[in-house]
Amino acid sequence: MEYSSLDFQITRSPEASPYIYRASILEDGNVVASNDFELRQDLKLSQMLKSIEKKSYRKS
């Protein structure tokens, strides 16, 4: 069985909102395919993480 490597990169799309990212597949360092997608931070998760962070500082 022969395997091929898959190189990809994810970058923030420069011309779009801060929630738009670009996923690209690379072949020999050149982009052969790309697609933009939206990735929004979940507000509830963010609030939970901040709460945990505050509690961890209080105990130290």
N, CA, C and O atoms as a Tripos MOL2 file, in Angstrom:
@<TRIPOS>MOLECULE
protein
  240   239    60     0     0
PROTEIN
NO_CHARGES

@<TRIPOS>ATOM
      1 N           0.8480   -1.1710    0.0000 N.3       1 MET1
      2 CA          0.0000    0.0000    0.0000 C.3       1 MET1
      3 C           0.8980    1.2400    0.0000 C.2       1 MET1
      4 O           1.8620    1.3250    0.7610 O.2       1 MET1
      5 N           0.5650    2.1870   -0.8590 N.am      2 GLU2
      6 CA          1.3440    3.4210   -0.9630 C.3       2 GLU2
      7 C           0.5400    4.5770   -0.3760 C.2       2 GLU2
      8 O          -0.6530    4.7260   -0.6380 O.2       2 GLU2
      9 N           1.2220    5.3850    0.4200 N.am      3 TYR3
     10 CA          0.5760    6.5310    1.0440 C.3       3 TYR3
     11 C           1.0990    7.8200    0.4470 C.2       3 TYR3
     12 O           2.2700    7.9220    0.0830 O.2       3 TYR3
     13 N           0.2410    8.7760    0.3520 N.am      4 SER4
     14 CA          0.6250   10.1210   -0.0860 C.3       4 SER4
     15 C           0.4920   11.0490    1.1060 C.2       4 SER4
     16 O          -0.3710   10.8660    1.9640 O.2       4 SER4
     17 N           1.3620   12.0490    1.1450 N.am      5 SER5
     18 CA          1.2270   13.0130    2.2350 C.3       5 SER5
     19 C           0.2050   14.0780    1.8450 C.2       5 SER5
     20 O           0.0250   14.3880    0.6670 O.2       5 SER5
     21 N          -0.4450   14.6180    2.8370 N.am      6 LEU6
     22 CA         -1.4100   15.6740    2.6290 C.3       6 LEU6
     23 C          -0.9620   16.8670    3.4510 C.2       6 LEU6
     24 O          -0.9450   16.8100    4.6810 O.2       6 LEU6
     25 N          -0.6030   17.9360    2.7810 N.am      7 ASP7
     26 CA         -0.1870   19.1530    3.4580 C.3       7 ASP7
     27 C          -1.3100   20.1710    3.3410 C.2       7 ASP7
     28 O          -1.8300   20.4290    2.2550 O.2       7 ASP7
     29 N          -1.6690   20.7390    4.4770 N.am      8 PHE8
     30 CA         -2.6900   21.7720    4.4300 C.3       8 PHE8
     31 C          -2.3480   22.8620    5.4280 C.2       8 PHE8
     32 O          -1.5780   22.6650    6.3680 O.2       8 PHE8
     33 N          -2.9410   24.0030    5.1920 N.am      9 GLN9
     34 CA         -2.7580   25.1150    6.1110 C.3       9 GLN9
     35 C          -4.0870   25.8260    6.3110 C.2       9 GLN9
     36 O          -4.9430   25.8540    5.4270 O.2       9 GLN9
     37 N          -4.2310   26.3930    7.4850 N.am     10 ILE10
     38 CA         -5.4160   27.1840    7.7890 C.3      10 ILE10
     39 C          -4.9410   28.5720    8.1680 C.2      10 ILE10
     40 O          -4.1230   28.7410    9.0730 O.2      10 ILE10
     41 N          -5.4630   29.5610    7.4650 N.am     11 THR11
     42 CA         -5.0920   30.9490    7.7150 C.3      11 THR11
     43 C          -6.3450   31.8010    7.8060 C.2      11 THR11
     44 O          -7.4030   31.4410    7.2910 O.2      11 THR11
     45 N          -6.2030   32.9240    8.4650 N.am     12 ARG12
     46 CA         -7.3280   33.8680    8.5190 C.3      12 ARG12
     47 C          -7.4170   34.5380    7.1560 C.2      12 ARG12
     48 O          -6.4130   35.0020    6.6150 O.2      12 ARG12
     49 N          -8.6090   34.5830    6.6140 N.am     13 SER13
     50 CA         -8.8140   35.1890    5.3040 C.3      13 SER13
     51 C          -8.5960   36.6980    5.4140 C.2      13 SER13
     52 O          -9.2800   37.3530    6.1990 O.2      13 SER13
     53 N          -7.6760   37.2580    4.6610 N.am     14 PRO14
     54 CA         -7.3200   38.6760    4.8240 C.3      14 PRO14
     55 C          -8.4200   39.6600    4.4280 C.2      14 PRO14
     56 O          -8.4830   40.7610    4.9750 O.2      14 PRO14
     57 N          -9.2710   39.2910    3.5050 N.am     15 GLU15
     58 CA        -10.2500   40.2500    2.9960 C.3      15 GLU15
     59 C         -11.6200   40.1140    3.6390 C.2      15 GLU15
     60 O         -12.5670   40.7740    3.2110 O.2      15 GLU15
     61 N         -11.7460   39.2740    4.6560 N.am     16 ALA16
     62 CA        -13.0650   39.0110    5.2300 C.3      16 ALA16
     63 C         -13.0940   39.3590    6.7230 C.2      16 ALA16
     64 O         -12.1450   39.9200    7.2700 O.2      16 ALA16
     65 N         -14.1950   39.0130    7.3480 N.am     17 SER17
     66 CA        -14.3590   39.2730    8.7740 C.3      17 SER17
     67 C         -13.3590   38.4450    9.5730 C.2      17 SER17
     68 O         -12.7450   37.5270    9.0290 O.2      17 SER17
     69 N         -13.1870   38.7600   10.8610 N.am     18 PRO18
     70 CA        -12.2330   38.0000   11.6780 C.3      18 PRO18
     71 C         -12.6470   36.5540   11.9280 C.2      18 PRO18
     72 O         -11.8790   35.7810   12.5010 O.2      18 PRO18
     73 N         -13.8450   36.1850   11.5070 N.am     19 TYR19
     74 CA        -14.3180   34.8160   11.7050 C.3      19 TYR19
     75 C         -14.1430   33.9480   10.4640 C.2      19 TYR19
     76 O         -14.4450   32.7550   10.4950 O.2      19 TYR19
     77 N         -13.6620   34.5320    9.3800 N.am     20 ILE20
     78 CA        -13.5050   33.7800    8.1380 C.3      20 ILE20
     79 C         -12.0670   33.2960    8.0100 C.2      20 ILE20
     80 O         -11.1220   34.0770    8.1190 O.2      20 ILE20
     81 N         -11.9190   32.0060    7.7780 N.am     21 TYR21
     82 CA        -10.6120   31.3880    7.6150 C.3      21 TYR21
     83 C         -10.5530   30.7110    6.2550 C.2      21 TYR21
     84 O         -11.5810   30.4340    5.6370 O.2      21 TYR21
     85 N          -9.3410   30.4530    5.8030 N.am     22 ARG22
     86 CA         -9.1450   29.7700    4.5240 C.3      22 ARG22
     87 C          -8.3480   28.4940    4.7760 C.2      22 ARG22
     88 O          -7.2510   28.5300    5.3320 O.2      22 ARG22
     89 N          -8.9180   27.3730    4.3590 N.am     23 ALA23
     90 CA         -8.2240   26.0920    4.4240 C.3      23 ALA23
     91 C          -7.6810   25.8040    3.0340 C.2      23 ALA23
     92 O          -8.4120   25.8630    2.0450 O.2      23 ALA23
     93 N          -6.3950   25.4940    2.9670 N.am     24 SER24
     94 CA         -5.7560   25.2490    1.6720 C.3      24 SER24
     95 C          -5.0250   23.9190    1.6900 C.2      24 SER24
     96 O          -4.4390   23.5330    2.7010 O.2      24 SER24
     97 N          -5.0640   23.2260    0.5670 N.am     25 ILE25
     98 CA         -4.2930   22.0040    0.3700 C.3      25 ILE25
     99 C          -3.0880   22.3780   -0.4760 C.2      25 ILE25
    100 O          -3.2040   23.0540   -1.4990 O.2      25 ILE25
    101 N          -1.9260   21.9190   -0.0190 N.am     26 LEU26
    102 CA         -0.6740   22.2730   -0.6900 C.3      26 LEU26
    103 C          -0.0530   21.0590   -1.3590 C.2      26 LEU26
    104 O          -0.1180   19.9380   -0.8550 O.2      26 LEU26
    105 N           0.5460   21.3180   -2.5010 N.am     27 GLU27
    106 CA          1.3170   20.2920   -3.1940 C.3      27 GLU27
    107 C           2.6350   20.9280   -3.6000 C.2      27 GLU27
    108 O           2.6530   21.8870   -4.3720 O.2      27 GLU27
    109 N           3.7310   20.4030   -3.0880 N.am     28 ASP28
    110 CA          5.0560   20.9790   -3.3240 C.3      28 ASP28
    111 C           5.1010   22.4620   -2.9650 C.2      28 ASP28
    112 O           5.7550   23.2530   -3.6440 O.2      28 ASP28
    113 N           4.3990   22.8320   -1.8890 N.am     29 GLY29
    114 CA          4.4000   24.2080   -1.4080 C.3      29 GLY29
    115 C           3.4480   25.1460   -2.1260 C.2      29 GLY29
    116 O           3.3350   26.3150   -1.7570 O.2      29 GLY29
    117 N           2.7640   24.6530   -3.1440 N.am     30 ASN30
    118 CA          1.8210   25.4770   -3.8970 C.3      30 ASN30
    119 C           0.3780   25.1000   -3.5450 C.2      30 ASN30
    120 O           0.0620   23.9230   -3.3690 O.2      30 ASN30
    121 N          -0.4840   26.1010   -3.4470 N.am     31 VAL31
    122 CA         -1.8940   25.8630   -3.1460 C.3      31 VAL31
    123 C          -2.5610   25.2390   -4.3690 C.2      31 VAL31
    124 O          -2.5320   25.8120   -5.4590 O.2      31 VAL31
    125 N          -3.1630   24.0620   -4.1840 N.am     32 VAL32
    126 CA         -3.8710   23.4100   -5.2880 C.3      32 VAL32
    127 C          -5.3830   23.4660   -5.1080 C.2      32 VAL32
    128 O          -6.1370   23.2800   -6.0620 O.2      32 VAL32
    129 N          -5.8170   23.7220   -3.8840 N.am     33 ALA33
    130 CA         -7.2510   23.8720   -3.6130 C.3      33 ALA33
    131 C          -7.4080   24.6590   -2.3180 C.2      33 ALA33
    132 O          -6.5990   24.5300   -1.3990 O.2      33 ALA33
    133 N          -8.4540   25.4720   -2.2580 N.am     34 SER34
    134 CA         -8.7150   26.2100   -1.0200 C.3      34 SER34
    135 C         -10.2050   26.4910   -0.8940 C.2      34 SER34
    136 O         -10.9440   26.5070   -1.8790 O.2      34 SER34
    137 N         -10.6170   26.7100    0.3310 N.am     35 ASN35
    138 CA        -12.0090   27.0070    0.6000 C.3      35 ASN35
    139 C         -12.0810   27.8580    1.8650 C.2      35 ASN35
    140 O         -11.3770   27.5960    2.8400 O.2      35 ASN35
    141 N         -12.9370   28.8790    1.8400 N.am     36 ASP36
    142 CA        -13.1440   29.7100    3.0090 C.3      36 ASP36
    143 C         -14.2580   29.1240    3.8600 C.2      36 ASP36
    144 O         -15.2200   28.5570    3.3440 O.2      36 ASP36
    145 N         -14.1130   29.2700    5.1810 N.am     37 PHE37
    146 CA        -15.1600   28.8090    6.0890 C.3      37 PHE37
    147 C         -15.2460   29.7540    7.2750 C.2      37 PHE37
    148 O         -14.3020   30.4810    7.5860 O.2      37 PHE37
    149 N         -16.3980   29.7260    7.9270 N.am     38 GLU38
    150 CA        -16.6310   30.6030    9.0660 C.3      38 GLU38
    151 C         -16.4400   29.8020   10.3540 C.2      38 GLU38
    152 O         -16.9420   28.6860   10.4930 O.2      38 GLU38
    153 N         -15.7100   30.3930   11.2800 N.am     39 LEU39
    154 CA        -15.4720   29.7550   12.5640 C.3      39 LEU39
    155 C         -15.7100   30.7850   13.6520 C.2      39 LEU39
    156 O         -14.8510   31.6190   13.9380 O.2      39 LEU39
    157 N         -16.8740   30.7130   14.2460 N.am     40 ARG40
    158 CA        -17.2350   31.6500   15.3200 C.3      40 ARG40
    159 C         -16.9900   30.9970   16.6640 C.2      40 ARG40
    160 O         -17.2170   29.8020   16.8540 O.2      40 ARG40
    161 N         -16.5260   31.8060   17.5770 N.am     41 GLN41
    162 CA        -16.2870   31.3150   18.9170 C.3      41 GLN41
    163 C         -17.6240   31.1990   19.6490 C.2      41 GLN41
    164 O         -18.4450   32.1150   19.6180 O.2      41 GLN41
    165 N         -17.8200   30.0930   20.2870 N.am     42 ASP42
    166 CA        -19.0400   29.8610   21.0440 C.3      42 ASP42
    167 C         -19.0110   30.7320   22.2980 C.2      42 ASP42
    168 O         -18.0930   30.6130   23.1100 O.2      42 ASP42
    169 N         -20.0120   31.6130   22.4650 N.am     43 LEU43
    170 CA        -20.0390   32.5620   23.5680 C.3      43 LEU43
    171 C         -20.1160   31.8470   24.9170 C.2      43 LEU43
    172 O         -19.4070   32.2160   25.8520 O.2      43 LEU43
    173 N         -20.9570   30.8420   25.0220 N.am     44 LYS44
    174 CA        -21.1060   30.1320   26.2910 C.3      44 LYS44
    175 C         -19.8000   29.4420   26.6790 C.2      44 LYS44
    176 O         -19.4000   29.4910   27.8420 O.2      44 LYS44
    177 N         -19.1440   28.8120   25.7350 N.am     45 LEU45
    178 CA        -17.8700   28.1650   25.9960 C.3      45 LEU45
    179 C         -16.8370   29.1950   26.4340 C.2      45 LEU45
    180 O         -16.0710   28.9550   27.3680 O.2      45 LEU45
    181 N         -16.8180   30.3230   25.7710 N.am     46 SER46
    182 CA        -15.8870   31.3850   26.1200 C.3      46 SER46
    183 C         -16.1140   31.8740   27.5420 C.2      46 SER46
    184 O         -15.1540   32.0970   28.2810 O.2      46 SER46
    185 N         -17.3670   32.0430   27.9330 N.am     47 GLN47
    186 CA        -17.6900   32.4800   29.2870 C.3      47 GLN47
    187 C         -17.2720   31.4260   30.3150 C.2      47 GLN47
    188 O         -16.7710   31.7720   31.3840 O.2      47 GLN47
    189 N         -17.4740   30.1520   30.0020 N.am     48 MET48
    190 CA        -17.0720   29.0880   30.9150 C.3      48 MET48
    191 C         -15.5560   29.0720   31.1040 C.2      48 MET48
    192 O         -15.0710   28.9160   32.2250 O.2      48 MET48
    193 N         -14.8160   29.2320   30.0260 N.am     49 LEU49
    194 CA        -13.3610   29.2320   30.1110 C.3      49 LEU49
    195 C         -12.8530   30.4150   30.9290 C.2      49 LEU49
    196 O         -11.9200   30.2680   31.7180 O.2      49 LEU49
    197 N         -13.4610   31.5850   30.7460 N.am     50 LYS50
    198 CA        -13.0710   32.7550   31.5370 C.3      50 LYS50
    199 C         -13.3520   32.5250   33.0160 C.2      50 LYS50
    200 O         -12.5520   32.9140   33.8660 O.2      50 LYS50
    201 N         -14.4760   31.9010   33.3300 N.am     51 SER51
    202 CA        -14.8260   31.5980   34.7140 C.3      51 SER51
    203 C         -13.8040   30.6440   35.3340 C.2      51 SER51
    204 O         -13.3650   30.8460   36.4660 O.2      51 SER51
    205 N         -13.4340   29.6230   34.6000 N.am     52 ILE52
    206 CA        -12.4330   28.6660   35.0850 C.3      52 ILE52
    207 C         -11.0990   29.3630   35.2870 C.2      52 ILE52
    208 O         -10.4160   29.1230   36.2830 O.2      52 ILE52
    209 N         -10.7290   30.2120   34.3620 N.am     53 GLU53
    210 CA         -9.4740   30.9390   34.4690 C.3      53 GLU53
    211 C          -9.4580   31.8220   35.7220 C.2      53 GLU53
    212 O          -8.4590   31.8480   36.4410 O.2      53 GLU53
    213 N         -10.5450   32.5410   35.9880 N.am     54 LYS54
    214 CA        -10.6210   33.4050   37.1720 C.3      54 LYS54
    215 C         -10.5050   32.5710   38.4520 C.2      54 LYS54
    216 O          -9.8080   32.9630   39.3880 O.2      54 LYS54
    217 N         -11.1840   31.4270   38.4910 N.am     55 LYS55
    218 CA        -11.1330   30.5710   39.6750 C.3      55 LYS55
    219 C          -9.7330   30.0180   39.9050 C.2      55 LYS55
    220 O          -9.2980   29.8850   41.0490 O.2      55 LYS55
    221 N          -9.0340   29.7010   38.8420 N.am     56 SER56
    222 CA         -7.6800   29.1530   38.9940 C.3      56 SER56
    223 C          -6.7190   30.2060   39.5250 C.2      56 SER56
    224 O          -5.7810   29.8650   40.2460 O.2      56 SER56
    225 N          -6.9250   31.4640   39.1930 N.am     57 TYR57
    226 CA         -6.0670   32.5310   39.7150 C.3      57 TYR57
    227 C          -6.3160   32.7740   41.1870 C.2      57 TYR57
    228 O          -5.3790   33.0660   41.9310 O.2      57 TYR57
    229 N          -7.5510   32.6610   41.6200 N.am     58 ARG58
    230 CA         -7.8990   32.8860   43.0290 C.3      58 ARG58
    231 C          -7.2590   31.8480   43.9390 C.2      58 ARG58
    232 O          -6.9030   32.1620   45.0750 O.2      58 ARG58
    233 N          -7.1080   30.6170   43.4610 N.am     59 LYS59
    234 CA         -6.5610   29.5370   44.2860 C.3      59 LYS59
    235 C          -5.0400   29.5970   44.3860 C.2      59 LYS59
    236 O          -4.4620   29.0310   45.3130 O.2      59 LYS59
    237 N          -4.3990   30.2630   43.4630 N.am     60 SER60
    238 CA         -2.9260   30.2970   43.4510 C.3      60 SER60
    239 C          -2.3750   31.1990   44.5190 C.2      60 SER60
    240 O          -1.1580   31.3370   44.6420 O.2      60 SER60
@<TRIPOS>BOND
     1     1     2 1
     2     2     3 1
     3     3     4 2
     4     3     5 am
     5     5     6 1
     6     6     7 1
     7     7     8 2
     8     7     9 am
     9     9    10 1
    10    10    11 1
    11    11    12 2
    12    11    13 am
    13    13    14 1
    14    14    15 1
    15    15    16 2
    16    15    17 am
    17    17    18 1
    18    18    19 1
    19    19    20 2
    20    19    21 am
    21    21    22 1
    22    22    23 1
    23    23    24 2
    24    23    25 am
    25    25    26 1
    26    26    27 1
    27    27    28 2
    28    27    29 am
    29    29    30 1
    30    30    31 1
    31    31    32 2
    32    31    33 am
    33    33    34 1
    34    34    35 1
    35    35    36 2
    36    35    37 am
    37    37    38 1
    38    38    39 1
    39    39    40 2
    40    39    41 am
    41    41    42 1
    42    42    43 1
    43    43    44 2
    44    43    45 am
    45    45    46 1
    46    46    47 1
    47    47    48 2
    48    47    49 am
    49    49    50 1
    50    50    51 1
    51    51    52 2
    52    51    53 am
    53    53    54 1
    54    54    55 1
    55    55    56 2
    56    55    57 am
    57    57    58 1
    58    58    59 1
    59    59    60 2
    60    59    61 am
    61    61    62 1
    62    62    63 1
    63    63    64 2
    64    63    65 am
    65    65    66 1
    66    66    67 1
    67    67    68 2
    68    67    69 am
    69    69    70 1
    70    70    71 1
    71    71    72 2
    72    71    73 am
    73    73    74 1
    74    74    75 1
    75    75    76 2
    76    75    77 am
    77    77    78 1
    78    78    79 1
    79    79    80 2
    80    79    81 am
    81    81    82 1
    82    82    83 1
    83    83    84 2
    84    83    85 am
    85    85    86 1
    86    86    87 1
    87    87    88 2
    88    87    89 am
    89    89    90 1
    90    90    91 1
    91    91    92 2
    92    91    93 am
    93    93    94 1
    94    94    95 1
    95    95    96 2
    96    95    97 am
    97    97    98 1
    98    98    99 1
    99    99   100 2
   100    99   101 am
   101   101   102 1
   102   102   103 1
   103   103   104 2
   104   103   105 am
   105   105   106 1
   106   106   107 1
   107   107   108 2
   108   107   109 am
   109   109   110 1
   110   110   111 1
   111   111   112 2
   112   111   113 am
   113   113   114 1
   114   114   115 1
   115   115   116 2
   116   115   117 am
   117   117   118 1
   118   118   119 1
   119   119   120 2
   120   119   121 am
   121   121   122 1
   122   122   123 1
   123   123   124 2
   124   123   125 am
   125   125   126 1
   126   126   127 1
   127   127   128 2
   128   127   129 am
   129   129   130 1
   130   130   131 1
   131   131   132 2
   132   131   133 am
   133   133   134 1
   134   134   135 1
   135   135   136 2
   136   135   137 am
   137   137   138 1
   138   138   139 1
   139   139   140 2
   140   139   141 am
   141   141   142 1
   142   142   143 1
   143   143   144 2
   144   143   145 am
   145   145   146 1
   146   146   147 1
   147   147   148 2
   148   147   149 am
   149   149   150 1
   150   150   151 1
   151   151   152 2
   152   151   153 am
   153   153   154 1
   154   154   155 1
   155   155   156 2
   156   155   157 am
   157   157   158 1
   158   158   159 1
   159   159   160 2
   160   159   161 am
   161   161   162 1
   162   162   163 1
   163   163   164 2
   164   163   165 am
   165   165   166 1
   166   166   167 1
   167   167   168 2
   168   167   169 am
   169   169   170 1
   170   170   171 1
   171   171   172 2
   172   171   173 am
   173   173   174 1
   174   174   175 1
   175   175   176 2
   176   175   177 am
   177   177   178 1
   178   178   179 1
   179   179   180 2
   180   179   181 am
   181   181   182 1
   182   182   183 1
   183   183   184 2
   184   183   185 am
   185   185   186 1
   186   186   187 1
   187   187   188 2
   188   187   189 am
   189   189   190 1
   190   190   191 1
   191   191   192 2
   192   191   193 am
   193   193   194 1
   194   194   195 1
   195   195   196 2
   196   195   197 am
   197   197   198 1
   198   198   199 1
   199   199   200 2
   200   199   201 am
   201   201   202 1
   202   202   203 1
   203   203   204 2
   204   203   205 am
   205   205   206 1
   206   206   207 1
   207   207   208 2
   208   207   209 am
   209   209   210 1
   210   210   211 1
   211   211   212 2
   212   211   213 am
   213   213   214 1
   214   214   215 1
   215   215   216 2
   216   215   217 am
   217   217   218 1
   218   218   219 1
   219   219   220 2
   220   219   221 am
   221   221   222 1
   222   222   223 1
   223   223   224 2
   224   223   225 am
   225   225   226 1
   226   226   227 1
   227   227   228 2
   228   227   229 am
   229   229   230 1
   230   230   231 1
   231   231   232 2
   232   231   233 am
   233   233   234 1
   234   234   235 1
   235   235   236 2
   236   235   237 am
   237   237   238 1
   238   238   239 1
   239   239   240 2
@<TRIPOS>SUBSTRUCTURE
     1 MET1         2 RESIDUE 1 A MET
     2 GLU2         6 RESIDUE 1 A GLU
     3 TYR3        10 RESIDUE 1 A TYR
     4 SER4        14 RESIDUE 1 A SER
     5 SER5        18 RESIDUE 1 A SER
     6 LEU6        22 RESIDUE 1 A LEU
     7 ASP7        26 RESIDUE 1 A ASP
     8 PHE8        30 RESIDUE 1 A PHE
     9 GLN9        34 RESIDUE 1 A GLN
    10 ILE10       38 RESIDUE 1 A ILE
    11 THR11       42 RESIDUE 1 A THR
    12 ARG12       46 RESIDUE 1 A ARG
    13 SER13       50 RESIDUE 1 A SER
    14 PRO14       54 RESIDUE 1 A PRO
    15 GLU15       58 RESIDUE 1 A GLU
    16 ALA16       62 RESIDUE 1 A ALA
    17 SER17       66 RESIDUE 1 A SER
    18 PRO18       70 RESIDUE 1 A PRO
    19 TYR19       74 RESIDUE 1 A TYR
    20 ILE20       78 RESIDUE 1 A ILE
    21 TYR21       82 RESIDUE 1 A TYR
    22 ARG22       86 RESIDUE 1 A ARG
    23 ALA23       90 RESIDUE 1 A ALA
    24 SER24       94 RESIDUE 1 A SER
    25 ILE25       98 RESIDUE 1 A ILE
    26 LEU26      102 RESIDUE 1 A LEU
    27 GLU27      106 RESIDUE 1 A GLU
    28 ASP28      110 RESIDUE 1 A ASP
    29 GLY29      114 RESIDUE 1 A GLY
    30 ASN30      118 RESIDUE 1 A ASN
    31 VAL31      122 RESIDUE 1 A VAL
    32 VAL32      126 RESIDUE 1 A VAL
    33 ALA33      130 RESIDUE 1 A ALA
    34 SER34      134 RESIDUE 1 A SER
    35 ASN35      138 RESIDUE 1 A ASN
    36 ASP36      142 RESIDUE 1 A ASP
    37 PHE37      146 RESIDUE 1 A PHE
    38 GLU38      150 RESIDUE 1 A GLU
    39 LEU39      154 RESIDUE 1 A LEU
    40 ARG40      158 RESIDUE 1 A ARG
    41 GLN41      162 RESIDUE 1 A GLN
    42 ASP42      166 RESIDUE 1 A ASP
    43 LEU43      170 RESIDUE 1 A LEU
    44 LYS44      174 RESIDUE 1 A LYS
    45 LEU45      178 RESIDUE 1 A LEU
    46 SER46      182 RESIDUE 1 A SER
    47 GLN47      186 RESIDUE 1 A GLN
    48 MET48      190 RESIDUE 1 A MET
    49 LEU49      194 RESIDUE 1 A LEU
    50 LYS50      198 RESIDUE 1 A LYS
    51 SER51      202 RESIDUE 1 A SER
    52 ILE52      206 RESIDUE 1 A ILE
    53 GLU53      210 RESIDUE 1 A GLU
    54 LYS54      214 RESIDUE 1 A LYS
    55 LYS55      218 RESIDUE 1 A LYS
    56 SER56      222 RESIDUE 1 A SER
    57 TYR57      226 RESIDUE 1 A TYR
    58 ARG58      230 RESIDUE 1 A ARG
    59 LYS59      234 RESIDUE 1 A LYS
    60 SER60      238 RESIDUE 1 A SER
